[in-house]
Amino acid sequence: MNQCLPSGHDQGASGTTLTRYRLHGSPDSANLVVRMVLEELGAAYDYVPVDRAAAQQKSRAYLDLNPQGLIPVLEVPGQDAPLFETGAILLFLCDRYGALAPEATSPARGRYLKWLFFLSNTLHSDLRISFKVERYLPDETRQQLFADTLLGRIAAAFRHLEAELDASGGPFLLGRELTCVDIYLAACARWTQIYGNKGRWDLAATPLLRGVCERLEERAALRRACEREGIEGLPFTEPKPVSLAGVTD
Ligand SMILES: N[C@@H](CCC(=O)N[C@@H](CS)C(=O)NCC(=O)O)C(=O)O
């Protein structure tokens, strides 16, 4: 493993010198995925809470970090701008540490990128729309149909992941090695079970994926990350919503 720790120094959002990663997030939001990867990599980081209940992610200061006003943001020493987009942050971190991802020359690299982008562009994207359909379709009479359609797409996405697990032989999505893709998909499975679509999709529908979730729950770094997000119990196989200020989904 190439423990290529950052050596650069930047001005952080607060104007102070940035010497460690700085993760901006709110409990159990997409920052959960980044936090799990940071913990798994053993990276030192500071956490900056963003109060979603007060729409802090739409404040002028936060929009300077991410003009979309979305969580998460990761400030990175040595980078000339804050990072946003969960998938991009994972790709960046795993390449920097040479861990949780096949190397650029590995025959599994294409498969890794394909599923990472699938999770980011399709599953996670459909999920977040399904949590707030009214933002995308103001016509109330059609919102249920839209939500049902999205749920159909989400269930299909999990079936595609299940088929890949079957083809790879497991125990992880790409085969024998844990990658950040497993961590990302476990978070998506968590959110699908408890937010927005609660009771409408069951992890039992994808037993191989459930196996990935069980393995991840055994990992100390991931348990620590979940604890720091305010998540109690088994985060993926018996998920419970977080009841902390700032959680709005
Ligand atoms: N494509 C973005 C999506 C991020 C996203 O949807 N973040 C949600 C929290 S999970 C958010 O910031 N919601 C607050 C809002 O919509 O104002 C990513 O992958 O990072």
The ligand as an ORCA input file, in Angstrom:
! r2SCAN-3c Opt
* xyz 0 1
  N     -24.254     14.000     -6.284
  C     -23.977     14.410     -4.941
  C     -25.260     14.307     -4.143
  C     -25.095     14.847     -2.752
  C     -26.412     14.977     -2.035
  O     -27.479     14.698     -2.567
  N     -26.336     15.425     -0.793
  C     -27.536     15.596      0.012
  C     -27.352     14.872      1.348
  S     -27.225     13.124      1.157
  C     -27.720     17.060      0.347
  O     -26.766     17.789      0.428
  N     -28.973     17.459      0.566
  C     -29.269     18.776      1.015
  C     -30.019     19.568      0.006
  O     -30.473     18.996     -0.994
  O     -30.184     20.765      0.226
  C     -22.870     13.544     -4.331
  O     -22.714     12.405     -4.765
  O     -22.151     14.010     -3.448
*
